[in-house]
Amino acid sequence: THVEVHVADVNGAKGGAADKRVSLEARPTGHQPIAVHAEAARVDAAVTAAADKANRALDTLFGKLANRH
């Protein structure tokens, strides 16, 4: 499995309520990549939100695979 995390400041110097964007892409071996995005006022909050989304998506993927076997 390979995971990439990208962090961006959407509004630059202008700031804003949810101007930090985190894109997280998980690449489980032998499966299609799963990409999620989250925005928040702080980087740590955006990372946490993206990680939670990725966790749910991976649980869904592997849960479906387990049900097939």
Residue, then its C-alpha position, 0 to 999 in steps of 0.5 A: t500500500h502506498v499513500e500520498v498526502h498533498v496540502a494546499d492553501v486554497n486562498g493564499a494570503k487572503g485566508g478564509a474559513a476553510d482555506k486549507r485543502v488536503s488531498l489523500e490518495a491511498r493505493p492498496t496493492g492490487h486495487q484501484p486508488i482511493a482519493v479523498h479531499a477535505e478542507a478546514a481552517r487548519v491543516d491538522a483538522a483537514v488532515t484528520a478529516a481526509a484520513d477519516k474519509a480514507n479510512r471509511a472508503l478503505d473499510t468499505l472496499f475491504g469489507k466488500l472484498a471479505n463478503r465476496h470470499 
